[in-house]
């Protein structure tokens, strides 16, 4: 394409050219309930859908506009979960494979088939988007050989089903899931010995505090760290807290209808042990004192693993850090990388009390995030420091949804997009328990972000290679499709119909991809790109090809523009 060189340059420059973070000025008084906004415009609908779905479509824009922001959120929360069961998909896929190959097994590519299917076609879009955010907080990864694809499917189903439930319930379901138990090495965790030569595995005890509830430092309700008299942040937990909590997570291992020492250590496993909650094996559970976070479970001769677990999870759930810590991360995943302290405080207040005395109501928390003035205020969105870099896979789902992407085979064979020459990100394929990027990552050496100490988590995977990889993958997808045999392909027929009307085509791309936020400068580039392809008035074949080329070039230009890459 004639504009490809410009596109490559623009994509490589966007690291320094765009803001990616955002403090914003949409504060409002602490504790003030957000006011529902009636009659959303196309632009307002598009912004909401960018925050709460895997991408706007013509139909979803009209669905938001037919009511209010609040009514759309309520309808999404009330949509039964899930549209697609990953475990059911994988079970059916495995059965099909074994028809021709009795010893066949599932792979990561089979899991990701169901993920693309659910993310692109699922009607429960808000639930799916929140579950994806959870998957980056409660991280398991199929990059590790201890995570089974079928088990990963069941794990993701659990995240989806509990997207709007209570955080305490979600925390327990995550803790007892065998994929988390295996990934963070506490499945089959045994108690300390009398000689003191063996101690319980501390991996999950540390990460459940650091990554899933408390964070590293003691927090105020607004998410800012508490400090000592010298201004240094106060640690949220100590090594002793980790050791004490680790004892709680002893004695939990594989499900079996006939538990034994053999099944505890993973021998003779039940066929469903990968997809069913871990069970308690009393003989391996520590009965010594378990002291952590100001709580002490006394030593006892009576084994009560479930009781100890309840005390531990209640302590984590009720810790004052949990509300602001989780609220800020969800705001980052959905709305903006640097929410103001006032925004975090308002959402954390809802986490602590949904208005009816209930703590941890995640439906209320997600509603508060999306209804907050800092999320809805269009003026705030104009602040150059506001917003977030769109995640690579969400850019792809957005394009698929906007242009009616469909699978030729019906199997959504996109395969892994994790290579840095591809999208640099693929669902449940993070390189570590810390996700694809750290929530507090600040790109070094950047004037807009680094000099202002603004977090831009997604920039941690951005470099010249991933920029070029993204542009190439998007161009390939627009031109031919993506995946095995270009299995998933876009339909640009609606856009081709108006390709001879450049203004209308630019308007459509602005509506579907940019929530009406396209600048006059970008619009001019889009129009220039469209008009660069002359449409013959005498040769019908040439005219149709020129119209198609106009659309493909314009879509590529928008999808790789800095303006699109930063969600505002």
C-alpha positions in Angstrom: 0.0 0.0 0.0 1.3 3.5 -0.9 0.9 4.7 2.7 2.6 1.8 4.4 5.9 3.6 5.1 4.1 6.5 6.8 2.1 4.1 8.8 5.2 2.2 10.0 6.8 5.5 11.0 3.7 6.7 12.9 3.4 3.4 14.7 7.0 3.5 15.8 6.7 7.0 17.0 3.6 6.6 19.1 5.6 5.6 22.2 6.9 9.2 22.4 4.0 10.9 20.8 1.1 10.0 23.0 0.1 10.3 26.6 -1.1 6.8 27.7 -1.7 7.7 31.3 -4.1 10.1 32.9 -4.8 11.9 36.1 -7.8 13.7 34.7 -9.8 16.4 36.4 -13.2 14.6 36.6 -13.0 14.3 40.4 -16.2 15.4 42.2 -16.7 15.2 45.9 -15.7 12.0 47.7 -18.6 9.6 48.1 -20.9 11.4 45.7 -22.9 8.9 43.7 -22.4 9.2 39.9 -25.5 10.7 38.2 -26.9 8.6 35.3 -26.4 10.2 31.9 -29.6 10.0 29.7 -29.6 9.8 26.0 -26.0 9.0 25.1 -24.6 10.4 21.8 -22.8 8.2 19.4 -19.5 9.4 20.8 -20.6 8.7 24.4 -21.8 5.2 23.4 -18.5 4.5 21.7 -16.5 5.6 24.7 -18.5 3.3 27.0 -18.1 0.4 24.6 -14.4 0.9 24.4 -14.2 0.7 28.2 -16.7 -2.1 28.8 -16.6 -4.4 25.8 -14.1 -6.0 23.4 -15.1 -3.3 20.8 -18.0 -1.3 19.5 -20.2 -2.5 16.7 -23.0 -0.8 14.8 -25.6 -2.7 16.8 -24.0 -2.2 20.2 -23.7 1.6 19.6 -27.4 1.7 18.9 -28.2 -0.5 21.9 -26.5 2.0 24.2 -28.2 5.0 22.6 -31.6 3.3 23.0 -31.4 3.8 26.8 -28.9 5.2 29.2 -25.3 4.3 30.2 -26.7 3.0 33.4 -29.4 0.9 31.8 -26.9 -0.6 29.4 -24.6 -1.6 32.3 -27.5 -3.0 34.2 -28.6 -5.1 31.2 -25.1 -6.4 30.7 -24.7 -7.4 34.3 -28.1 -9.2 34.1 -27.1 -11.1 31.0 -26.7 -14.8 32.0 -23.1 -16.1 32.1 -21.5 -17.2 30.0 -22.3 -16.9 26.3 -19.5 -19.4 25.6 -18.3 -22.1 28.1 -14.6 -22.6 27.4 -14.6 -26.0 29.2 -17.6 -27.2 27.1 -15.9 -26.0 23.9 -12.7 -27.8 24.8 -14.4 -31.0 25.8 -16.2 -31.0 22.5 -13.0 -30.2 20.6 -11.1 -33.0 22.3 -13.9 -35.5 21.6 -13.7 -34.4 17.9 -9.9 -34.8 17.8 -10.1 -38.3 19.3 -12.5 -39.5 16.7 -9.5 -39.7 14.2 -6.7 -39.8 16.7 -7.5 -41.6 20.0 -4.5 -40.3 21.8 -4.9 -36.7 20.8 -4.6 -34.0 23.5 -5.6 -30.4 23.7 -3.1 -27.5 23.2 -3.0 -23.8 24.0 -4.3 -23.1 20.5 -7.5 -25.0 21.3 -8.1 -22.8 24.4 -7.5 -19.6 22.5 -10.0 -20.7 19.9 -12.8 -20.5 22.5 -11.4 -17.3 23.9 -11.7 -15.5 20.5 -15.1 -17.0 19.9 -16.4 -15.7 23.3 -14.6 -12.3 23.1 -15.7 -11.5 19.5 -19.2 -13.0 19.4 -20.3 -13.2 23.1 -23.4 -11.2 24.0 -22.2 -10.8 27.6 -19.5 -8.3 26.5 -19.1 -6.5 29.8 -18.8 -9.8 31.7 -16.2 -11.1 29.2 -14.2 -7.8 29.4 -14.2 -7.9 33.2 -13.2 -11.6 33.2 -10.2 -10.7 30.9 -9.2 -8.0 33.5 -9.4 -10.6 36.3 -7.2 -13.0 34.2 -4.5 -10.3 34.5 -4.9 -10.0 38.3 -5.5 -13.7 39.1 -2.8 -14.8 36.7 -2.3 -18.4 35.5 -0.4 -18.9 32.3 -0.4 -21.6 29.7 3.2 -20.6 29.0 3.9 -22.8 31.9 3.7 -26.6 31.4 1.9 -27.1 34.7 -1.3 -25.4 33.4 -3.6 -27.8 31.4 -5.7 -26.3 28.5 -8.9 -27.9 29.7 -8.2 -26.8 33.3 -7.5 -23.3 31.9 -10.9 -23.3 30.2 -12.6 -24.2 33.4 -10.6 -21.5 35.2 -11.6 -18.9 32.7 -15.3 -20.0 33.0 -15.0 -19.5 36.8 -13.7 -15.9 36.3 -16.5 -15.2 33.8 -19.2 -16.6 36.0 -18.1 -14.6 39.0 -17.3 -11.3 37.2 -20.2 -9.5 39.0 -20.3 -11.7 42.1 -18.7 -11.0 45.5 -15.0 -10.6 45.6 -14.7 -12.8 48.7 -16.4 -15.7 46.8 -14.1 -15.1 43.8 -11.0 -15.1 46.0 -12.0 -18.5 47.4 -12.8 -20.0 44.0 -9.4 -18.8 42.7 -7.6 -20.2 45.8 -9.2 -23.6 45.5 -8.7 -23.9 41.7 -6.2 -26.6 40.8 -4.7 -24.5 38.0 -3.9 -21.7 40.4 -2.7 -24.3 42.9 -0.4 -25.8 40.4 0.8 -22.6 38.9 1.7 -21.0 42.2 2.9 -24.4 43.6 0.7 -24.8 46.7 -1.3 -27.7 45.3 0.0 -30.7 47.3 1.6 -28.3 49.8 2.6 -30.2 53.0 2.9 -29.1 56.6 6.2 -28.4 58.2 8.1 -31.3 59.9 9.0 -31.5 63.6 12.7 -31.2 62.8 12.2 -27.9 61.1 13.9 -29.1 57.9 10.7 -28.7 55.8 8.5 -25.6 55.6 5.3 -25.0 53.7 5.6 -23.6 50.2 5.2 -19.8 50.5 4.5 -18.9 46.8 0.8 -18.4 46.9 0.8 -16.8 50.4 3.1 -14.1 49.0 1.3 -13.6 45.7 -2.2 -13.6 47.1 -1.2 -10.6 49.2 1.0 -8.8 46.8 -1.1 -9.3 43.6 -4.6 -10.2 44.5 -5.6 -8.2 47.7 -3.1 -5.9 49.5 -0.3 -4.8 47.2 3.1 -4.0 48.5 2.3 -0.9 50.6 -0.3 0.1 53.1 -2.9 2.3 51.3 -5.2 5.1 52.0 -8.8 4.6 50.7 -7.8 6.7 47.6 -5.0 4.3 46.7 -2.1 6.5 47.7 0.5 4.8 50.0 0.7 5.5 53.7 4.1 6.7 54.7 6.3 6.9 57.8 7.6 10.2 59.2 10.4 10.2 56.7 8.0 9.8 53.8 8.8 6.2 53.0 5.9 3.9 52.1 4.9 1.4 54.8 5.0 -2.2 53.9 1.6 -4.0 53.7 3.0 -7.3 55.0 6.2 -8.9 56.3 8.1 -12.1 55.7 6.6 -13.4 58.9 3.1 -12.8 57.5 4.0 -14.8 54.4 5.3 -17.7 56.6 2.3 -17.7 58.8 -0.2 -17.5 55.9 1.6 -20.3 54.0 0.6 -22.8 56.7 -3.0 -22.2 55.9 -2.4 -23.4 52.3 -1.2 -26.8 53.3 -3.2 -30.0 52.8 -5.0 -28.9 49.7 -4.6 -31.0 46.5 -6.3 -32.8 43.6 -10.0 -33.7 43.7 -10.7 -37.4 44.1 -13.8 -39.3 45.1 -11.5 -41.6 47.0 -8.7 -39.3 48.5 -5.5 -41.0 49.4 -1.8 -40.2 49.7 -1.5 -41.3 46.1 -4.1 -38.7 44.9 -2.7 -36.0 47.1 0.6 -36.3 45.2 -1.1 -36.5 41.8 -0.9 -40.2 41.2 -3.9 -42.0 39.8 -5.7 -38.7 39.1 -9.5 -38.5 38.6 -10.3 -37.5 35.0 -11.9 -34.3 36.2 -9.3 -33.3 38.7 -8.1 -30.6 36.4 -11.5 -28.9 36.4 -12.8 -29.4 39.9 -11.9 -27.6 43.0 -9.1 -28.9 45.1 -10.1 -30.9 48.2 -8.7 -31.0 51.7 -6.4 -33.8 53.0 -6.2 -33.4 56.8 -3.0 -35.4 57.3 -1.0 -32.8 55.4 -2.3 -29.7 57.1 -0.3 -27.7 59.6 -1.8 -27.5 63.1 0.8 -25.1 64.5 0.0 -21.4 65.1 -0.6 -19.4 62.0 0.0 -15.7 62.6 -0.4 -13.1 59.8 -1.7 -9.6 59.2 -2.6 -9.1 62.9 -4.6 -12.4 63.0 -3.5 -15.5 64.9 -5.0 -18.9 64.4 -3.8 -20.8 67.5 -2.1 -24.1 67.5 -4.5 -27.0 67.8 -4.6 -30.8 67.9 -7.8 -30.6 65.9 -7.3 -30.2 62.1 -9.6 -27.6 60.6 -8.2 -26.7 57.2 -11.5 -25.2 55.8 -11.9 -23.2 59.0 -8.3 -21.9 58.7 -8.9 -21.0 55.1 -12.0 -19.1 55.9 -10.2 -17.0 58.5 -7.3 -16.3 56.2 -9.5 -15.3 53.2 -11.8 -13.2 55.4 -8.7 -11.4 56.7 -7.5 -10.7 53.2 -10.9 -9.7 52.0 -11.5 -7.3 54.9 -8.1 -5.7 54.8 -8.4 -2.0 54.2 -6.0 -2.2 51.3 -8.1 -4.6 49.3 -10.8 -2.1 48.2 -8.4 0.6 46.8 -5.9 -1.9 45.5 -8.4 -3.9 43.4 -10.4 -0.9 42.4 -7.4 0.9 40.9 -6.3 -2.1 38.9 -9.8 -2.5 37.4 -10.0 1.2 36.6 -6.6 0.8 34.8 -7.8 -2.2 32.8 -11.0 -0.6 31.7 -10.7 3.2 31.7 -7.4 5.0 32.4 -3.9 4.2 33.5 -3.6 6.9 36.1 -7.0 7.4 37.8 -7.1 10.4 40.2 -7.0 9.5 43.9 -10.6 10.8 44.1 -11.7 8.4 41.4 -10.1 5.5 43.2 -11.6 6.6 46.5 -15.1 6.7 45.1 -14.8 3.2 43.6 -13.1 1.8 46.7 -15.9 3.2 48.8 -18.4 1.2 46.7 -16.2 -1.9 47.2 -16.4 -1.4 50.9 -20.1 -0.8 50.9 -22.4 -1.1 47.9 -25.0 1.1 49.5 -26.8 -1.8 51.1 -24.0 -2.7 53.6 -22.4 -5.4 51.3 -18.6 -5.4 50.9 -17.0 -6.7 47.7 -20.1 -6.5 45.4 -18.2 -6.5 42.0 -21.3 -5.7 40.0 -21.6 -2.5 42.0 -17.8 -1.9 41.7 -17.8 -2.2 37.9 -20.9 0.0 37.7 -19.1 2.6 39.8 -16.0 2.5 37.6 -18.0 3.0 34.4 -20.5 5.5 35.7 -17.9 7.7 37.4 -17.6 11.3 36.1 -13.9 10.6 35.4 -14.9 7.8 33.0 -17.9 9.6 31.4 -16.8 13.2 31.3 -15.8 14.1 27.7 -13.8 17.1 28.8 -11.7 14.9 31.0 -11.0 12.7 28.0 -9.5 15.6 26.2 -6.7 16.0 28.7 -3.5 14.8 26.9 -2.5 12.9 30.0 -5.8 10.9 30.2 -6.5 7.4 29.0 -4.7 4.2 28.4 -2.8 2.4 25.6 -5.2 -0.2 24.1 -4.2 -3.7 24.7 -3.0 -5.4 21.5 -5.5 -8.2 21.6 -8.4 -5.8 22.4 -7.4 -3.8 19.3 -7.8 -7.0 17.3 -11.1 -8.0 18.9 -12.3 -4.4 18.2 -11.5 -4.7 14.5 -13.1 -8.1 14.3 -16.3 -6.9 16.0 -16.5 -3.6 14.1 -16.1 -5.4 10.7 -18.1 -8.5 11.3 -15.2 -10.9 11.6 -16.1 -14.5 11.3 -14.4 -17.9 11.3 -14.4 -19.8 8.0 -14.0 -23.1 9.8 -16.2 -22.2 12.8 -13.2 -22.9 15.1 -11.7 -19.4 15.4 -8.2 -20.7 14.7 -6.3 -17.5 15.4 -3.7 -19.4 17.4 -1.2 -17.7 19.7 -0.5 -14.0 19.1 2.1 -13.8 21.9 5.2 -13.4 19.8 6.7 -9.9 19.7 6.5 -10.1 15.9 2.8 -10.6 16.2 0.6 -8.8 18.8 3.0 -9.4 21.7 0.1 -10.5 23.8 -2.1 -13.6 23.9 -4.8 -14.6 26.4 -3.6 -16.6 29.4 -0.1 -16.5 28.0 1.6 -14.0 30.4 5.3 -14.7 30.9 4.9 -14.6 34.7 2.5 -14.3 37.6 3.0 -10.5 37.3 1.0 -10.4 34.0 2.1 -9.0 30.7 3.0 -5.7 32.4 3.2 -4.2 35.9 0.3 -1.9 37.0 2.8 0.8 38.0 5.1 0.6 34.9 6.4 4.0 33.8 8.2 4.0 30.4 11.7 5.3 31.0 13.1 8.1 28.9 9.8 9.4 27.7 8.9 13.1 28.1 5.1 12.8 28.3 5.0 9.9 30.7 8.4 9.3 32.4 9.1 12.9 33.2 5.7 13.2 34.9 5.9 9.7 36.5 2.7 8.6 34.8 2.1 4.8 34.7 1.4 3.3 31.4 1.4 -0.5 32.0 0.8 -1.7 28.4 3.9 0.2 27.2 6.0 -2.4 29.0 5.7 -4.6 25.9 6.1 -1.8 23.4 9.3 -1.6 21.3 10.3 -1.2 17.7 9.8 -5.0 17.0 6.3 -5.2 18.6 5.2 -2.0 16.8 6.2 -3.3 13.4 4.7 -6.7 14.3 1.4 -5.1 15.2 1.3 -3.1 11.9 2.1 -6.2 9.9 -0.5 -8.4 11.6 -3.2 -5.7 11.2 -2.4 -5.3 7.5 -2.4 -9.0 7.0 -5.7 -9.4 8.8 -7.4 -6.6 6.8 -6.1 -7.9 3.5 -6.5 -11.7 4.0 -7.5 -12.7 7.5 -5.7 -14.1 10.5 -4.9 -17.6 11.8 -4.5 -21.0 10.3 -5.4 -20.7 6.6 -6.5 -17.1 7.3 -9.4 -18.7 9.2 -10.8 -15.5 10.7 -11.7 -12.9 8.1 -13.3 -9.4 8.2 -16.3 -8.4 6.1 -15.8 -4.9 4.7 -18.8 -5.0 2.4 -20.7 -2.2 4.3 -17.6 0.1 4.0 -17.0 -0.8 0.3 -20.6 0.3 -0.4 -19.7 3.9 0.6 -16.1 3.9 -0.5 -17.0 6.3 -3.4 -18.2 8.8 -0.7 -15.0 9.5 1.2 -16.6 11.8 3.8 -19.2 9.1 4.7 -16.5 6.4 4.9 -14.3 8.6 7.2 -17.4 9.2 9.4 -18.1 5.5 9.7 -14.6 4.6 10.7 -14.7 7.5 13.3 -17.9 6.1 14.7 -16.9 2.4 14.8 -13.3 2.7 15.8 -12.7 6.0 17.5 -15.9 7.0 19.3 -16.1 10.2 17.4 -12.7 11.4 18.6 -10.9 11.5 15.3 -9.0 14.8 15.0 -9.2 17.0 11.9 -5.6 16.2 11.1 -6.2 12.5 11.2 -9.4 12.9 9.3 -7.6 14.7 6.5 -5.0 11.9 6.3 -7.8 9.4 6.1 -9.5 11.4 3.3 -6.2 11.8 1.5 -5.6 8.1 1.7 -9.1 7.3 0.4 -8.8 9.7 -2.5 -5.4 8.3 -3.5 -7.2 5.4 -5.1 -9.0 6.6 -8.2 -12.2 4.9 -9.1 -12.6 4.2 -12.8 -15.9 5.3 -14.4 -15.5 2.9 -17.2 -13.9 -0.3 -15.8 -16.2 -2.0 -13.3 -13.6 -4.5 -12.1 -11.1 -1.7 -11.5 -13.6 0.4 -9.8 -14.6 -2.4 -7.4 -10.9 -3.1 -6.6 -10.2 0.6 -6.0 -13.1 0.8 -3.6 -11.8 -2.2 -1.7 -8.3 -0.7 -1.6 -9.7 2.5 -0.3 -11.4 0.8 2.6 -8.4 -1.4 3.5 -6.0 1.5 3.4 -8.3 3.7 5.5 -8.9 1.0 8.1 -5.2 0.3 8.4 -4.4 4.0 8.7 -6.9 4.4 11.6 -6.0 1.1 13.4 -2.3 2.1 13.4 -2.7 5.8 14.3 -1.5 7.1 17.7 -5.0 8.5 18.1 -6.6 5.1 17.9 -3.9 3.3 19.9 -4.6 5.5 23.0 -8.1 4.8 24.4 -9.6 8.0 25.8 
